[in-house]
Amino acid sequence: MSTMERPRILIVGGGYVGLYAAMRILKKMRYGEATVTVVDPRSYMTYLPFLPEAAGGNVAPRNLVAPLRSALKKAEVLTGHVTGVDHARKVATIAPLAGDSYELPFDYLVVATGSVSRTFPIPGLAEHGIGMKTVEEAISLRNHVMQQLDKAESTADENVRRKALTFVVIGGGFAGVETIGEIEDMARDAAKIYKTVSRDDMRFILVEAANRILPEMGPDLGLWTKEKLEERDIEVFIETSMESCVDQHVVLKNGVEADASTIVWTAGVKPNPVLANFGLPLGPRGHVDTAPTLQVHGFDYVWSAGDNAQVPDLAVGEGAWCPPNAQHAVRQALVLGDNVISGMRGFPQQEYKHKNLGAVASVGLHKGVAILFNKYKLKGRPAWWFHRLYHGSRVPTMNRKVRVFTDWTLAMFLKRETVGLAEMEKPFGAFQEAAAPAPKPVATVPAPAAEADKALASK
């Protein structure tokens, strides 16, 4: 037991699993039964499926995040990192946003650190790539795309224009397809207000290493989506990859080359590397190895779920693992929360088993694909509506649900906003320039004196 009067349930991570598990525990817990502590570097949970819509300007960024302190009023929320766990003493090392690191005792541990972008040592990627794992990245991408249109409008240099108006997305899964669909829609709408920039001047490229895009949707829907993207003049290259992007010069394995100011990386995710410091058994790809009960193997007081966990998929069969998606994460969190309560009270653990209900994807405004209950397939506008209804209902907290649906309702009557705020990347630049000391004037010699000096020199 910890030195606290009440046992502490420490939840590392405030994403899908962290937030929903904490909400479940707080709901099922008796008054004063335990202290729930959530630690995350950010003070909010991000609803990741809406990142492409945020990049396209269809969802306001503040409406796809849920403040942890508002959603978890009965919990203790700490903004910082858990950098290590000592299981012998049951303490975690916390690195707060400010001040020195300290140790926090716990009795029960939930590991929900989530995932980070999976990258490869491709020359130029770290310097020029743009990720799509955070709301900050999504809004930065939106501002960046709009800035490229401004750049193209302001120059007569054809090479500069061509590079500014070339957009490359690496990864043909949900994130990649939805992102290129949204930013192409936005750029097409934005081009209407420019005099020298049109959609015909732009080049959009989607790159996927597998033999089809949207592999989760099956071959027929993946092929249909590819054809629809190509009808919008989006070049789709499958069974290839990016070899380099040094100086924003993209070179694909299939021989295609292009200068592109916008290179978006959506080629998969991997477990958060901090898991290596938690002293837990990890699978071959760095996931926490869990039982079907979501308990970590060898630890009866530790649970894990979501993108950072290797959870057996009992609905599929032996040897299968649950894919890292929101559908599983949210449902795992509820089972995990119940099991933590059961573990505290000495009751049996419940196994997680969930059959995939299907998948939905938006490919831009009024365009989408969906497969429901692994049986019914939708295309076009009906699939897009189902995508919005499903994800709108999944956004955490009623406050955010109302705001998202309000955004969408207003968008039915108002034109899309095509304003980019590129200066947000360096918001203090203007003030720093104004506040900087004025440069000293260069000393000059008056003209008459200069003539006199020349006369003396000639003598």
N, C-alpha and C positions, 0 to 999 in steps of 0.2 A: 504493500500500500504506500501511497505517497504521503507526504507530511500534511497534506490538506485534510480537513475534517471530512470533506466529501471526495469521493473518487473523481479523478479527472479523465474525461474522454478527450484526447487530443486528436484533432482532425487536421492533417497536413494537406492543404490545398482547398481553395474555395471555388472550384469550377463546378461542373455538373454533379459529380459524385460528392464532393465536399459540401456543397450547398444543400442538395436534396437529402443527403444522409443526415446532416445536422438538423434540417427541418423535421425529418422523420423522428429522430431521437428526441428532440425537444417536445414533439407532439405526444409521443408514447411515454415519456419519462414522468415519474411522479415528482411532485414539488420537492426540491431539495435533495433529490436522489443522487445527482451527480453534477459536476461542473463541465460544461461543453466549451472547449476552446478551439477556435478555428484560426489557423495561421496561413497567410497567403501574401505574396509580394504585392498584390493589388488589393484594393479595398472593395472590389466589385467582381461579380461573376459575369462573364461574357457569353451571350448566346451565339455560338459559332456559326450555325447555319445561316445567320443573317449577315455575315460579313460581306458576301458578294453584293447583297442588296444595299448595304451601307456604302460600298465602293461605287455603286451605280447611282447613289443618291435617292433610293426609294425608301430607306429607313434612316431616321435621324440617329446618329451614333449614341446619344444618351439613352435612347429607347431600347437598345439591345444589350444594355448592361443593367445588372441588379445590384445595388449597394448591399454589401454583406451585413453591415450594421443595421440597416433598415429591415432586411429580411430575417435576421437572426437576433432580434432584440433581447432574447433571454440567454444568448450565448456571449462568450468573451471572444472578441475578434481582435487579433493582433496582426498588424501589417509588417511583414518581414519574411525572412527565409528560415526554414529549418535546415541547418547545415550538417547535422549528424544526430544519430540516436545511439545511446548507450543502453542496451537491453539488460545488462547485469544490474544496473542501478535504476532502470526505468526513468531515464531523463533524456530530454531532447535539447539540443543546443539551438538557441534562437538568435538570429542576427537581425535586429530591428532596423528600421529605416534610419534611425539616428541613435547614437550611443553605442556602448560596448555590447558584445554578445553575452548571453547569460543562459543558464540552464533552467529548464522547466520540467518538473516532475509530472509523470502521467501514470495512469493505471491501465488505460485502454487506448490503443492507437489505431487510427484510420489513415491509411496512406492513399491520398488522392491527388498526387502531384500532376497528373495529366501527361500531356505529350508536348513535344517541340517539333519544329520542322526537321524532316530528315533530309540532309544535304549530302553532297558528294564533293570530293576535292576537284571541282571543275575550275580551271583558271578563269578568274574574273568574277565568279559567282558571288563571293563574299563582298566584293566592292560594289557590284552593280545590281545584285538581285533584290527583289522586293518580296517579302513573305506575305502570307495571308492567314496568320494564326491569332492576331490580336486586332481589337477595334482600332488601335492606333495605326496599324499597318493598312487597314482597309481605308481609313480616311486619308492617310498619306497617299495611297494609290490614287484615290479620286482627285485630290488636289494636284498630284503629279501629272495625271492624264490631261487635266484641263490646262495646266501650265504648258504642256507640249503643244496644244492647239494654239495658245497665245504665242509661243515661240515661232511656230510655223507661219502665223499670220504676220509676224513682225520682221521677217527676213526675206530677202530675195535669193539667198544662197540655196540652190536646189539640193545640195548634199545635206545641209542642215535641216531643211524641211523634210526630206525623205527620212532622215534618222528620227526626227521628232515625231513623225506620224507613223512610225512602225512600232507595233506592240506585240510582244512575244510572251506567251504563257506556257510554262513547262509543267506538264501534268494534266492528264485527261480524265481524272476522276471527278467526283462531285465538285470539289473546290475549284478545279481548273476550268471545267466546262461552265459552271455558273459564273465564275469571275469574268471570263472572256465574253460570255453572253451579255452580262450587265454593262461592262465598260464599252462594248461595241454599241449597245443601245444608247448609252449616254453620249458617246462621241458622235454618233449619227444625229442625235437631237441637237447637240451643241453646235455642230457644223452649220446649222441653219442660221445662226446669228453671226457667222463669220463671212467676210466678203471674198477672201482668197483661199479659204480652206473648205473642202467638200469631202464627203465620205469617199469619193473616188480617189482622193489623194492619200487615203489611209491604207495601211496594210496590217492585218491581224493574222497572227500565226499561233496555232495550238499544236503542241508537241506531246506525243504520248509514246512510251517505250513498248507498251503491250500492243496486241494486234487489234484492239478496239478501244473506244472511249466509253466511259460509264460502264465498266465491266459488271458492276453490281446489278445493272438493269437487264443484262442478257444481251445476246448478239443482235436481236432484231431492233430493240429500242436504241441500242448503241449505234447501229447503222443508220437508223432514222434520224437520230440526233446529229450525226456527222453530216448527213445530206442536208439537213436544215441549216446547219452552220455554214456549209459551203454555199448554199443559196444566198446567204448574206455576205458572200465574198470573204469568208474567214477560211484561211488555208489550214487544213487539218492534216498533220503528218503523223502516221502511226508507225509502230515498229522502228522507231528511231529515237535518238536522244541528243542532248546538247553536249558538244565536246568542249567548247570554250566560249567565253563572252568577254575576252580581254578588250578594254577600251570600248565596251558596248558593241563590239563586233561579234555577232552571234554566228557560230559555226555548228551546224547540225551534222550528225553522223551520216546522213543520207546525201551530203554534199551541198545542201542549201546553206547560203550565207546571207546575212543581212545586218546592216547597222541599225540598232534599235535603242532608243533612249529609255524604253520601258521593258524590263525583263522581270516577269512575275514567276515566282517559284512555288508550285503547289504539288510537288511530286512526293506526297506522302508524309507521314509523321513517325516519330520514334519516342519511346518512353523518356521522361525527364531524366537526364544524366545524374541528377542529385541522388537518385535511388541507390547508386553505388556506395553512398555514405551511410545507408540506413541499416546495414548489417542484416539484410533479409535475403532469402534465396531468390535468385533471378533466373529467368529462362534464357534461352540462347540469344534472344534479341533484346535482352535487358529489361523484360517485364517482370514484375513481382509474381512469383509462382504461388497461385492460390488454389484452394480446394473448391468444389462446387458450392460450399457454404460461404465462399468469399473470405474465409479465414486463410491467413498465410501459412503455408506448410511449416510445421514445427513451432508455431506460436499461437497459443490459444487466446491471446489477448490482442492480436493484431489482425486487422481486416484490410482488404484492398479491392478496388474495382475500377472500371473505366479504362481509359487509354493506357494507363501505366501497369495494368494487371493482365496476367495470363489466366483467363477464366475459362474453364471447360464449358463447351457449348453442348449441354445435355440434350437439347432439342435436335441437334444434328447427328450426334453419335460420338463414339469413342475416338479420341485423337483430334477432335475439332475444337477450335477456340473461338470465343465470341469476338466478332470484328470490332474495331475501335470506332464506334459511332454513337451518336447521341441517344438513339433508341435504346441500346443496351445500357448505356451509362446511367440514364435516368432510372430505369427499372432495377438495375443492380443496386443503385443507391438506396432504394426503398427496402430491398431485402437485407442489405447490409445494415441499415439503421435498425431494423427489427432484430437482427442477429446480435448487434451490440447490446441492445436491451436484454435479450435472452441470455447473453453471456454474463452480464452483470448479475442477473437473477438466478443463474445456474440452470437455465432451461435449455432444451436441445436446440441445435442450429437448423435453420431451414436452407435447403439447397436452391440455387438460382437456376431456373429453367424458363426460357422464353423463346417462343417460335417467332421468327422475324415476320412482321406484319406487312412488309413491303418496303418500298423506297419511293421518294419523290425528289425531283430536281427541277429547278427553274433554269431556263436558258435565255433569260431576258424578259422584258415586259410582255405579258400575255402569251408566253411561250414556255412549255415545260413538258416533262415526261413523268409518268408514274406507273408503278406496279403495285397493286393492292392485294394483300393476302396471298401473294405469290400466284395469283390467278388472273386478275383483271388488269388490263393494260390501257393506260390513257395517254393521249398525245395532244399537244397544242394547248389551247386555252383551258379545256376542262382539267388537264393535269396541272396547269399553272394555278388555277383556282384551288385545287385540292392541296397543292404545295403550300399556298398561303394559309388556308384554313388549318392545316395540320400544324405548321410551325407557329402560327399565331397563337394557337391553343397551348403550345408547349412552352412559350416564353414564361419564365418564372415571375411570379407576383402579378396580381390583378392590375396593379398600377401600370406595369409595362404592357400588359395585354391591351388595355384600353388605349394607351398611347400609340402602339403599333397599328392597331386597326384604325385609329383616327388618322394617322399618317396616310394609310392606304386609301381611306375614304376621300380625304382631301385631294389626293393625287388623281382621283377620277375626274375632278372638275378643274384642277389647276395644272398648268404646264410644269414639266420637270425643271427644277432649278439647275442651271448650267453655269454656276459660278464656282470657280476654284480658288481656294485660299492658300496658295502656295507659300506665302510668307509665314504661315503658321509653323513651318519647319524651323524657322529662326525668328520667333516672335519678338525678341528683344533687339533685333538688329537695328531698327530705325532709331530706337532710343539711345542705344550705345553709340551710334554714329553721331547723334545730336549732342550727346553728353561728352564726347571725346574732346580733349583740348584742341583748340584751333591751331593749325600748323603755323609756325613762325614765318613771316614774310621773308622772302629771299632778299638779302642786302644787294642793292644796286648802286652803281656809281653814277652820280648826275652827269648828264651829257657834257656840260662845259668843263667839268673837272677831268673827265675822261680825255677831252681834246687837249687839255693842258698837259696831262701825263704823257700823251703821245709826243707832244712838242718837246718836252724835256728829254724824253728817251731818244729823240732823233739827234739832239745835241751831244 
